[in-house]
Amino acid sequence: MLAILATLVASIMTVLAQADDSALVAKLLTANTQVTKVADITPDSQYVFDFMKGSRGNAQGGFAVAADSATFPALLTGNGAMTVGVLGPCGANPPHTHPRATELQLLVEGGPIFTEFIMENGATTVKNNISVGMATIFPKGSIHLQQNLGCEPAVFIASFDDVDPGTSLIAQNFFALDQGVVDATLGEVGVNFFEHLKLPPAFILGMSLITYASSPY
């Protein structure tokens, strides 16, 4: 009984915390001065984000803990966000974009990791292998990916120049469009070829990328 009560209390506190954050975000977005924003964020501990306690998800290939305007409202006093990500052995962060921000990514442990991005139609692809202490940039709106080429987890830190960078997974969102449009876009391959495939929600194991990523370019 005590365990059930403890679970219920924890759930209620989580809901209340989310509601408080939503109210605070709304207040900060409508504040007319920076001084007012700073005064609205209380206590001082609201200016600290603990990446060790953030939501990690359960993807097999890795996870990311994001500090953005939704999870860390104090960012609304400035203009930036940050994510700490872990790529499991051979894990990959599949092709995606951040529609509102440029990403600067620094590898701090493990790896190396393979990175690739393409900016737009007609642009060349940019590929690199990143080791510990190296950073790379993914321009705002570019399609990009990362894969851990090592046999141990790789840890990276990503910073963004917007409090709400957003994430759009390319394959997952493409197949969410009208089936007729997707079918026409794929041409002879057709959507039926993919209808039985189950796309991962986020991070993937991505074993097939290793040979390609390690090849000369």
C-alpha positions in Angstrom: 0.0 0.0 0.0 2.8 2.4 0.9 4.5 1.7 -2.4 1.3 2.5 -4.3 0.8 5.7 -2.4 4.4 6.7 -3.0 3.9 6.1 -6.8 0.7 8.2 -6.8 2.4 11.0 -4.9 5.3 11.0 -7.3 2.9 11.0 -10.3 1.0 14.0 -8.9 4.2 15.9 -8.2 5.4 15.3 -11.7 2.1 16.6 -13.2 2.2 19.7 -10.9 5.8 20.4 -11.9 4.9 20.2 -15.5 1.9 22.5 -15.0 4.1 25.0 -13.1 6.7 24.9 -15.9 4.0 25.6 -18.5 2.7 28.6 -16.4 6.2 29.9 -16.0 7.0 29.6 -19.7 3.8 31.5 -20.6 4.8 34.2 -18.1 8.3 34.5 -19.4 7.1 34.7 -23.0 4.9 37.7 -22.2 7.3 39.5 -19.9 8.2 43.0 -21.2 11.7 43.3 -19.7 14.6 41.1 -18.9 14.5 42.3 -15.3 10.9 40.9 -15.0 12.0 37.6 -16.5 14.8 37.2 -14.0 12.5 38.1 -11.1 9.9 35.6 -12.3 12.3 32.6 -12.1 12.4 31.5 -8.5 14.0 30.0 -6.5 17.6 30.4 -7.8 17.9 26.6 -8.3 15.6 27.1 -11.4 18.7 28.4 -13.1 20.3 25.0 -12.8 19.6 22.0 -15.1 20.6 18.5 -14.0 21.4 16.4 -17.0 21.9 13.4 -14.7 18.2 13.5 -13.9 16.7 14.3 -17.3 14.4 12.0 -19.2 16.5 9.5 -21.2 13.9 7.4 -23.1 14.6 3.7 -23.9 16.0 3.6 -27.4 18.6 0.7 -27.8 21.0 2.8 -29.8 21.4 5.6 -27.2 19.6 8.5 -25.7 19.7 12.3 -25.4 18.8 14.6 -22.5 17.7 18.0 -23.7 17.7 21.3 -21.9 15.4 23.5 -23.9 12.6 26.0 -23.2 10.2 23.2 -22.4 12.4 21.4 -19.8 14.5 24.4 -18.6 12.4 27.6 -18.7 15.3 29.7 -17.5 16.7 29.5 -21.0 14.0 32.1 -22.0 16.2 34.7 -20.3 18.7 34.2 -23.1 18.9 32.5 -26.5 20.3 28.9 -26.5 19.8 25.3 -25.6 21.9 22.2 -24.9 21.7 18.5 -25.2 23.9 15.7 -23.7 23.7 12.6 -25.8 25.0 9.0 -25.5 25.4 6.8 -28.6 25.7 3.1 -27.7 28.3 0.9 -29.3 27.6 1.2 -33.1 24.5 3.3 -32.2 23.3 6.0 -34.5 21.2 9.2 -34.4 19.3 8.8 -37.7 18.9 11.6 -40.3 17.0 14.6 -38.8 16.9 18.4 -38.8 16.6 21.1 -36.3 14.3 23.6 -38.0 15.1 26.6 -35.7 18.7 26.3 -34.7 22.3 25.6 -35.7 23.9 22.8 -33.7 27.5 22.7 -32.5 28.5 19.2 -31.3 31.5 18.3 -29.2 32.6 14.7 -28.5 33.7 14.3 -24.9 34.1 10.6 -24.5 34.3 7.4 -26.6 33.9 7.3 -30.3 35.1 8.2 -32.9 31.8 9.2 -34.4 30.9 9.6 -38.0 28.9 12.7 -38.9 27.3 13.8 -42.1 25.0 16.6 -43.3 23.5 18.1 -46.4 22.2 21.6 -46.5 19.7 21.7 -49.4 19.1 20.7 -53.0 22.2 20.9 -55.1 24.5 21.1 -52.0 27.4 18.7 -51.5 27.3 16.3 -48.5 29.8 17.1 -45.7 31.3 14.0 -43.9 33.7 13.8 -41.0 35.0 11.4 -38.4 35.1 13.1 -35.0 37.4 12.1 -32.1 37.3 13.2 -28.4 38.0 16.9 -28.1 36.7 17.7 -31.6 33.6 19.6 -32.5 31.5 19.9 -35.7 28.7 22.1 -36.8 25.3 21.3 -38.4 23.8 24.4 -40.0 20.2 25.3 -39.2 17.8 23.2 -41.1 20.4 20.8 -42.5 19.7 17.1 -42.6 22.3 15.4 -40.5 23.2 12.2 -38.6 25.8 10.8 -36.2 27.1 7.2 -35.7 29.4 5.8 -33.0 32.1 3.9 -34.8 33.5 2.6 -31.5 32.7 -0.5 -29.3 32.0 1.7 -26.2 29.4 4.4 -25.6 30.2 7.8 -27.0 29.1 10.9 -25.2 28.6 14.2 -26.9 27.4 17.7 -25.9 25.4 19.7 -28.4 24.6 23.4 -28.1 22.0 25.3 -30.1 21.4 29.0 -30.8 17.7 28.9 -30.0 15.8 28.0 -26.9 13.5 25.7 -28.9 15.6 24.1 -31.7 13.0 21.4 -32.5 13.8 18.0 -34.0 12.3 16.5 -37.2 13.2 12.9 -38.0 13.4 12.6 -41.8 12.2 9.1 -42.5 9.6 8.9 -39.7 8.0 12.2 -40.7 8.2 11.5 -44.5 6.2 8.3 -44.1 3.6 10.1 -41.9 2.6 12.2 -45.0 -0.3 11.2 -47.2 0.3 7.7 -48.6 -0.5 8.8 -52.1 2.1 11.5 -52.0 4.7 9.2 -50.5 4.0 6.5 -53.1 4.3 9.0 -56.0 7.5 10.4 -54.5 9.1 7.0 -54.2 8.3 6.2 -57.9 8.7 2.6 -58.9 9.8 1.5 -55.4 6.4 2.5 -54.0 5.3 2.8 -50.4 4.2 -0.9 -50.4 7.9 -1.9 -50.2 8.2 -0.1 -46.8 4.8 -0.8 -45.3 5.9 -3.8 -43.2 9.0 -2.0 -41.9 9.0 -0.6 -38.4 11.0 2.6 -38.1 12.7 3.3 -34.8 11.4 6.3 -32.8 14.8 7.9 -32.3 18.3 6.4 -31.8 19.1 3.2 -33.7 21.8 0.5 -33.6 22.7 1.2 -37.2 25.2 -1.6 -37.8 25.0 -1.2 -41.6 26.5 2.3 -41.5 29.8 1.2 -40.2 31.3 -0.1 -43.5 30.1 3.0 -45.3 31.2 5.4 -42.6 34.7 3.9 -42.4 35.2 4.0 -46.2 37.4 6.7 -47.8 35.6 9.8 -49.1 
